[in-house]
Amino acid sequence: MLIGIFEAQSWNSLLTLLTDLLRRGFVGRFFAMRVDLCGLAARVYTSFLIQKKILINMLKKSYPQTGSSMLLAASALFLVACGEPGSAPAPASAEVEEPAVAAAAEFVEAVKEVAAVEVVAVQELVVAGEAAAAVVAVTEPVAVPAPVAPVALLEVPESELIEMLGYLTAQSGGVASLQLDAAGIAALAGGLQKGLAGEMNLQDFPQEAMQAAFGQAQARAEALEAEAAELPAITPDALDKIGLVLVMQSGLAQLGFGASDAELIAKGFTAGALATEMDPAMEAKMPAFQAFIQPRAEAAQAQAQVAQAEAQAAAEKAGATMAVENIAAGQAFIEGLSADAAVQSTASGLHYKVLEPGSDVKPTMSDKVLVHYKGTLIDGTQFDSSYDRGEPAEFPLNGVVKGFGEGLTKVGAGGKIVLYIPSELGYGNSPRPGGAIKPGDTLIFECELVEIR
């Protein structure tokens, strides 16, 4: 994996929406192109947790105000990406939901830890101030300080903010950790610019070519981690493709940036990738940058929620149509079982054929069992097999699909049975997404009851 960002840049990972571009984007995840802002917020929190020791040390030294800003920025990012506490959460895929919750919980604990350090730091400042005040009181009256006027927001031209977006993308993404030369950075920025301008699309390249490009980046990152004497090269063509993927993974397009912004973002990206440390001028511009980017993030979140709701509705509609067809096919299949006199049925609609009855003692629905099984669809497609895994499975009969649990109560230990499970006793219209089992599928299980526990 990529080497971490420099300590001086740690604050930046909480002040941008682009922290995870390269650190997690180089290897393995660049095909998942749907931007999920709440998931991105969770990953920013994860980045924060990795660097919290740096933050704590910084607070212990002399920067309590900076620490406060970082905490506020992290909180704001989470609220923008995931909604206000107590509000209805945006629909989220199973891939994102659990890590987001876990990261948020860890973040709360980290905030407590950092807050405790900050209190100590502030108390130390107060004690020091009281001591100084005591000394002054001996010689002269203490002057009451005049109220400090709030600092006005620094006005930054939009063109600079767009360029700053590219700069922060490179800095927070850890591009410098790949130790690319100027030509390599130019190739990476070129791919980013072409992607934003619409001159190059992922569909233009086969998956194998993209995998090969990221394979080069991974090899170089691993060599850097191992402190190898010689670093594997990343070809300009590969860097071009990686730059294109950065557009997708960063969500730049979803944030409303496109062809008209491509040149400025690429220019800033190049500057950020070449800089060995963060430009101090960036910190003064950060409030203006946040004010610039937040409305775009909120709009992108709203669009993502609408798109996700539409996609879910379309999937449910397609699933319902498929279920009708599969249920009809399953019913026809089960009706055909009537020709086999050995096939029995129950009031629930389960059909089964006992091959070997096993012992006289049969399990009940409250028992745990050890079972070998093979599961197939009515067309012969195998979707699961304990035989292939080399060991039987243990589970409670009331913890599996109804037809499977009921069917195993028909044989004793050592028994063998074939179960024909209609959709309503199996996974119904909601099987696990992406699996071989589709909505409305009838299931067939060949089972061997090894032991009742």
JOSULSUL-V780960 format. One record per helix or strand of 3 or more residues. SS is the DSSP state (hx for helix, st for strand). FROM is the first residue (numbers start at 1). LEN is the number of residues. Records with the same first field share a line. If there is no record, write none. Layout:
BEGIN
SS=FROM-LEN, FROM-LEN
END
This chain:
BEGIN
hx=7-3, 12-4, 37-14, 52-10, 64-19, 94-46, 158-16, 175-4, 182-16, 202-3, 207-19, 236-15, 259-16, 281-59, 386-4, 397-3, 402-7, 423-3
st=351-6, 368-10, 382-4, 393-4, 416-6, 443-10
END
